[in-house]
Amino acid sequence: MHLFYPNEDIKVFVWIAIFMFIVFALPALIIHVNYYLVNRSDVFEYSDQKKEVTIYHKDVAATFNLDDIDYVQRSMSWNKAAKRSFIASWEGYNHSYIFLKDGRRFTITSLLVPDLELPLEKEKVIVKKNLYRLARAY
């Protein structure tokens, strides 16, 4: 920086760079690590012919039909819900909770399935719009 701005103090540029990282990159990094920890080594399979979902979580398979789903709660940004372009780097991240009628729950993050859109009735899908979306493991 001294080559281009010899009279400027380098500390100003360092503080601006740190501030920009905290504002723009750190939230995306936190969400990415959270989603990775929730769905680490998980596998999601959907069979359109059988209308069946299989989720492998910690090497245990759980298979259920679409009729077994009580509801799906999707958490995403306002821009993603409205299908607009993203402003912030973390707006593309989203996660869904699948609640089954027998009481089981599953967390599906966008690292596992980018956009979880199962062929369900609209009243079974609840969309929550928020700024930061940290997922809980079920």
URHUQUI-V944644 format. One record per residue. N is the residue number from 1. RES is the residue in one small letter. PHI is phi in degrees with one decimal (* if undefined). D_CENTER is the distance of its C-alpha to the mean C-alpha in Angstrom with 1 decimal. Layout:
# URHUQUI-V944644
n & res & phi & d_center
N & RES & PHI & D_CENTER
N & RES & PHI & D_CENTER
This chain:
# URHUQUI-V944644
n & res & phi & d_center
1 & m & * & 37.6
2 & h & -67.0 & 41.2
3 & l & -67.7 & 42.3
4 & f & -88.1 & 40.9
5 & y & -128.0 & 41.4
6 & p & -68.4 & 44.3
7 & n & -96.2 & 45.0
8 & e & -90.4 & 41.5
9 & d & -83.7 & 40.1
10 & i & -67.8 & 37.3
11 & k & -62.8 & 35.8
12 & v & -62.4 & 34.7
13 & f & -66.8 & 32.7
14 & v & -64.4 & 31.1
15 & w & -65.1 & 30.1
16 & i & -64.9 & 28.7
17 & a & -64.2 & 26.6
18 & i & -64.3 & 25.3
19 & f & -61.2 & 24.5
20 & m & -64.2 & 22.6
21 & f & -64.3 & 20.6
22 & i & -62.9 & 19.8
23 & v & -74.5 & 18.9
24 & f & -103.5 & 16.9
25 & a & -100.5 & 15.7
26 & l & -62.0 & 15.3
27 & p & -59.8 & 12.4
28 & a & -65.8 & 10.3
29 & l & -64.8 & 11.9
30 & i & -63.5 & 11.3
31 & i & -64.4 & 7.5
32 & h & -61.5 & 7.8
33 & v & -65.0 & 10.5
34 & n & -60.0 & 8.9
35 & y & -65.2 & 6.3
36 & y & -62.7 & 9.5
37 & l & -66.5 & 11.7
38 & v & -71.5 & 10.1
39 & n & -112.3 & 10.3
40 & r & -60.9 & 13.1
41 & s & 61.9 & 15.6
42 & d & -86.2 & 14.2
43 & v & -131.9 & 15.3
44 & f & -120.2 & 14.5
45 & e & -127.1 & 17.5
46 & y & -131.1 & 18.5
47 & s & -105.6 & 22.2
48 & d & -71.1 & 23.1
49 & q & -67.3 & 26.8
50 & k & -87.7 & 26.5
51 & k & 54.8 & 23.6
52 & e & -130.2 & 22.3
53 & v & -115.4 & 19.0
54 & t & -125.1 & 19.3
55 & i & -121.1 & 16.7
56 & y & -99.7 & 18.0
57 & h & -125.6 & 16.9
58 & k & 54.5 & 19.2
59 & d & 62.8 & 21.6
60 & v & -115.4 & 22.1
61 & a & -91.0 & 21.7
62 & a & -126.4 & 21.0
63 & t & -117.4 & 22.2
64 & f & -152.8 & 22.3
65 & n & -86.9 & 23.2
66 & l & -63.7 & 21.5
67 & d & -68.6 & 24.4
68 & d & -78.8 & 23.3
69 & i & -80.1 & 20.1
70 & d & -75.9 & 20.9
71 & y & -162.4 & 17.9
72 & v & -121.7 & 14.1
73 & q & -107.3 & 12.2
74 & r & -102.3 & 9.3
75 & s & -119.7 & 7.7
76 & m & -152.8 & 7.3
77 & s & -77.1 & 9.8
78 & w & -63.0 & 13.4
79 & n & -68.0 & 13.8
80 & k & -67.1 & 11.1
81 & a & -65.0 & 12.7
82 & a & -89.2 & 16.0
83 & k & 58.2 & 15.3
84 & r & -105.0 & 16.6
85 & s & -72.6 & 16.2
86 & f & -89.8 & 14.1
87 & i & -96.6 & 16.1
88 & a & -97.3 & 14.0
89 & s & -69.7 & 12.3
90 & w & -95.4 & 8.9
91 & e & -71.9 & 8.9
92 & g & -76.3 & 7.4
93 & y & -76.3 & 3.8
94 & n & -152.9 & 2.8
95 & h & -145.0 & 3.9
96 & s & -133.5 & 7.7
97 & y & -109.4 & 10.7
98 & i & -101.6 & 13.7
99 & f & -105.6 & 16.9
100 & l & -94.5 & 20.1
101 & k & -66.4 & 23.6
102 & d & -86.5 & 24.8
103 & g & 100.6 & 22.6
104 & r & -73.3 & 20.1
105 & r & -135.0 & 16.3
106 & f & -134.1 & 13.4
107 & t & -108.8 & 9.8
108 & i & -121.3 & 7.8
109 & t & -95.8 & 4.3
110 & s & -72.3 & 4.1
111 & l & -74.6 & 6.5
112 & l & -88.7 & 8.6
113 & v & -132.7 & 8.7
114 & p & -56.2 & 7.7
115 & d & -136.8 & 8.8
116 & l & -79.7 & 10.0
117 & e & -127.4 & 13.3
118 & l & -84.2 & 16.0
119 & p & -73.9 & 19.5
120 & l & -115.6 & 19.8
121 & e & -66.1 & 21.9
122 & k & -61.9 & 20.5
123 & e & -73.3 & 21.6
124 & k & -90.4 & 19.4
125 & v & -113.6 & 16.1
126 & i & -108.5 & 15.3
127 & v & -105.6 & 13.0
128 & k & -109.0 & 12.3
129 & k & -105.3 & 12.1
130 & n & -155.0 & 11.7
131 & l & -78.5 & 11.8
132 & y & -109.4 & 9.8
133 & r & -125.8 & 6.9
134 & l & -94.4 & 7.6
135 & a & -97.0 & 7.4
136 & r & -106.2 & 10.8
137 & a & -85.1 & 12.2
138 & y & -110.1 & 14.7
